[in-house]
Amino acid sequence: MTNTHKAFPLAGLMVVTLEHAVAAPLCTRHLADLGADVIKIENPEGGDLSRAYDTVVDGESAYFVWANWGKRSVTLDLKSERGQMVLAELLGRADIFVHNLGPGAVDRLGFGHDAVASRWPELIVCAISGYGADGPYQNRKAFDLLIQGEAGLLSLTGQPDGPAKVGISIADMCAAVYALSSILAAVLDRSRDGGGRFIDISMLDCLAEWMMAPAYHQLYAGRQPGRAGARHNMMVPYGVYKVGDEEHVNFAVQTDAQWRALCREVLELPDLVNDPRFAGNEARVRHRHELEPLIEDRLRALGIAEVTTRLIAAGVPTGDVNDLRDLVAHPQLEARSRWIEIGSPAGPVRALKPPFNLSGLPDRRASVPALGEHTDEVLAGLSWDAGQ
């Protein structure tokens, strides 16, 4: 059935945010993508620290552009009485308050959970931090790489002789996703009883949840999977393998049927199917140092086109090993019309549509805000005149 609904699902909701870097900004950008009015409070002296990360987007920061379009930027000196009064008035009108400043910073400003809940009991408050609102680590500062280490992710990524961080801010993004889903649940819950909610999002909690499949190996087998580079550490064969002299193929075997097809139709090594060393995934993982050289030796005798053709014909999942030039020109993104233009202080920039893909969701042609761009506009709707 075709959905002709053309309203944004969060239209009419107001979000006030004290945020920087990635975790909270990405969460609130997605709230804006869904139609919420997101008012981003920034320090007049430079604003969100991610504004200064680089200048690669025609003078604007890549991280800031990505995580902040669709918001309104208001500059306030929150150390001043007047700045705090403006923030209080905004919170009195808001539905959602999101923050991820350093440990204790929001409490010192007078807008911690207890203070906010007593003044605005219907307000949904989402606090995002490295380690959460309690526990022995609650006052530690945290950034993405530090949480990757604390959560054990660095013990799984990289080559056997040393760790490597994940190449994107995965701990921040993980927290942003759980913050977003928690806020949406709180909005639904509040519609039933009218009460506010406090959401305590810990980056460590979130990334630890994503670590549970390998953590079960530690809990129940007494050992953890090792680092496997661009290959899977719990499934074999699964990953990037050399083909010919300089090229690579990426494929994934998850079932015994795919394993048999790989041996017979791709590698043309049918004897591997009945080799007891490779009977089942657990056996292949145990004997990967024997199996994977056999696979690569066979693949090196073939060209990438031949290997890819055989994998597809055999029904073995495969994909390209792209770099970012390939990604931004990816034919699938083009075919699905994923690219749009958004405004910015530097002029039009390319962006991807939000990946919600909710039927009936209108297109939103938003912009990246300049620092303090909407201060006068927002304050004009409050009890402050231009002189004040």
N, C-alpha and C positions, 0 to 999 in steps of 0.2 A: 504494500500500500504506500502510495506517495505521501510524504509528509510536506505540507505546504506552510508549516509554521515558520514565520520569519522574524520572530523576536529573539533577542539574546536571552539565554536562560537566567543570567544573573543581572539583567537590566533592573535598575532601581536600587541595587545594593551599593553601598559606599564603603570603601576600604581605605583605612589610613595606615600607612606603613613607615616605620623607622628601620631602614634596611641598608645593607651594603653588600658588595661582592656578588655572590651567586645564589645561595640557597633561598633566602627570602625573596630577592628580586625575581627569580625565575618562577617561584610560586605565585607571586602577585601579578606577574605578567600574564600568566595563564588565567588568573581571575579576570584580568582586563580583557583577555581574548574572549571570554565567555560573557562579557557585557558589563562587568562591574566598573564603577567609577573609582579608579585607584589613585589616591592622592599620596604622592611620595614626598615625605618631609626630608629635606636635605639641609646640611650645614651650609651657610652662605660661603664659607671658606673652602671651596673645592667640591663640596657635595659628596656623593657616593664615591668611596675610594676607587671603585672600578672605573670611574671616568678617566683616571690617570694611568691605567694599565698600559695603554699604547695609543697610537694615533692612526692605525692602519685603515680605518673606514673613512677615507677622505678627511682625516683629522680627528675623527671620533674613535673611541675605544671599541674594539670588537666585542668584548664581554658586555660592555654597557649597552651597546646597540642591541645585541641579541636579547638581553634579559629585561629590557626596560621600555620597549615601545608600547604605546597605548596608555601610558600613565600621564598624570599631571604632576609637574614638579613645583613644589612650594618650598622656598627657603625660609627657615626660622632659626633664630638663635635660641636654642632650648635651654641655654644657661641663664637666659634673662627671664624676668617675671612675665614680661609681655609675650614672649615666645611661648612660654608654658601656658599662658591664658588662651592663646590662639589654639594650641594643640588640644587643650581641654575642651574648647568649644567644638572643634572638629570631632573629637571622640564622642561628645554628647550627641552628635548627629550621625555617627558612623554605625555600621552594622558589624564590621570586622576590623580588628586591630592586629597587625602583623609586625613583629620586630625580630631582629637578629643582631642587635648591637652586642658589644663585648659583655662578659659576665658582670652583672650588677649595674650596668649602665642605665637601663630603663628604671630600675628601682631608685637609683640616686637622683633621677630627674623627677621622681614622684609619681611615676606611671607604672609601677610594678603591679603584679596581678591582684594583690589584696586591695590596693588603693583603687584600681580601676573597677574591680568587681563591686566594691561598696558604692561607688558613684554611678556606675552604669551597669546594672545587673543583667541587662539583656545583651550586652556586648559580647561577641565572640572574640576571644583573644588567642592568638597563636604565637607562641614564643619558640624560636628556632635557635638552638645552641649546639655546641660541640658535644656536650656530655649530658645535658638535661638539667632540670631545676633542682636536683638533689644528688646525694652521693659524694664520695670523696674527690671526684674530678670536676664537680660543678663549677668551680671558679677558674678552671684552666681555659686559656684561649685555644682556639682550634681553627685550623684551616684544612682544606681538602686533603692534602698530602699527609698531614698528621693523622687524620682519621683513617686514611687508607692503611697506615702503619698500625694504628691501634686495633683496627678490626681484623688484622691478619691478612688483608688483601695483598700486601707486598710480599708475603710469604708464598703466594701462589702465582704471582705475575713475574715475568722475566725469564731468563735462562737459568738452567740448573746451577750455574756458578754465581748468580747474583740477582737481586730484585730489580724490578722496574715498575714505576708508577703507571697506572692506567693513564692514557694520553689525554683524557678529558677529566673535568672536575666531577668525577662520578659520585663522591660522597655528598657534595653539595646538591647535585641533581637528584640523587636518591632522597635526600631530606626534603627537597622541594616537592617531589611527587607525593610523599606521604603527608606533607603539610597541606597540599592542595586537596587531596582526597579527604583528609580529616576535616578541613574547613567546609567542604561540600556536605559531609555527613552532619556537621554541626548546624549548618544552615537548615538542612532538612529536619533535624531534631528540634531546632528552635521553633520551626513552624508548627510543631505539635503542642509545645508547652510554653513557648514564649521566653524561656530562660536562656541566659548566656552560657557559654562554655569556655573552659580554659584548656588549650591544647599545648602540650609540652613535647615538642619535637626535638629529639636528640639525633644528631648526625651519626653518632656511634650506634645507637639503637637501630637506626634505619639500615646502615650498611651491614651491621651484624646480621640482620634478618636476611639480607641477600647472600650472606656467607654460609647459610645453614646447610646447603647440600654438601659442600666439602667438610663443614664442621661435624656432620654426622659420621664421617669417616673417622674423625678423631675420637668422637664420643663412643662409638661402638666397635671400631676396629683397632683403636689405639694408635693410629698413625694418620698423617694428613697426606693428601695428594701432593706430589712434587711440582716444581715449576716445569712447564713444558713449552715455553716460548709462545709461538703462534699456533700451537697444537693444544688439544684438549687434554687436561690432566686426569680425566676420569673416563674418557672414551677413546678408543683406538680402532681404526684410523680415523682421525677427525682433525682437520687443520690444513695448514699450508705445506705443500710438498714441492720440491724442485722438479721441473720438467725441462728436458733438453739441457742447454748450457746455462741460460740466464733467466729463464722464466719460472713462474710458480703457478700452481693450481691449488684451489681451495675447495675441499669437499668434506662431507660429513657422513659417516656411517653410524647409524643409530640402531639398526635392526639386523638380525641374522640374515634376512632376505637381501638386504642391501650389501652385506658382507659377501654373500655368495655371488651376487651380481658383479661386484667389484672384481672378485678373483677370476671369474669365468669370462666376463664380457669386456672388462676394461684392462686388467693386467694380463689376461690370458695365462693365468697360473692356477689352473683348477685344483692342483694338488694341495694348495693352501686351505681349501675348504675343509678337508678331512684331517688336517694336521692338528693333533690334540693340543699343541701349544697355543693355538689360536681359536679354539672352540669356545665361543662366547666372549663377550666384551671383557669380563674380568680376567680371563686368561690372556687376552690380547694386551690388556694394560700391563699385566705382570711380565709379559714377554715382548714389550714394545721395542726394546733395544735390539731384538732379533728381527722383528717383523718390519719395522719402519725402514731400515736399510734395504730390505728386499723390495719394498714398494717403490722406494726412490730410485733404486737401480733400474727397475723396469720402466718407470716413468721417464727417466733420463734418455731412454732410447727412443722416445716418442716426442713429437712436437706438441705444443700447447693446443693447437686446433684439433688434432687427432684425439688427445686425451679428453678435452671438453666434449667433443662429439660423442665419444664412447660413454662418458659419464652420464650425459643426458639420455642417450639411447637406453642405457642400462637402468635408468631410474635412480641413480645415486645423486643426492642433492649436491649441487656445485654452484660456485659463484666466483666472480672476478676478485682479484686482489687490487683494489683501486687505491689511488692516491686522491688527494683533495681536488686536483684538477678534474679527475674522472667523476668525483661525486657531484661537483657543481654543474657538470654537463651530463649527468646521468639521464639516459633516455626514459627511464621509468618515472622519474620526477617530472620530466618535461611532458610526458604523455598524460600524467595525472594533473597537469597545470598547477604544480605545487609552488612555483615561484611567483612572487608579487613584488611590487615596489611600495616602500613606506617612506614617509617623510623623515627628515632629520635636520639638525642645525646645519649640516654640510650639504643638504640637498637630498634628492631621491637616492635610496640605497635598496639593494636587493634583500629580500627576506623570504623565508619559507612560511607558508600558511601554517597556522597551529594544527597539530596532528590529531585533534579530537575527532574530526570527520563525522560530526553529529549531523544527521539529516535535518535540513531546514535551517541550519546555522547560517546567518547572513555573513557575507564578506565584511571584514572590518578594515578599513583603510586608515590605520593609526600611524602615529609618528613617534619618533624618539624625542623626548623633551630636552630642551636646553635647560641648564641649571637655573631654577627659579622662574621658568617661563610662565608659569600659571599662578604665581603668587598673588598678583593683583586680582586676577579673575576669581580665585577661590576666596580670598578675603572679602571681596565685594559681596559675596553671598552670605557673609557672617555679619557680626555687629561692629566691624572695623571700617573706618573710612580711609581714603587714600593717604591722608596726612599721617594717620597713626601707623 
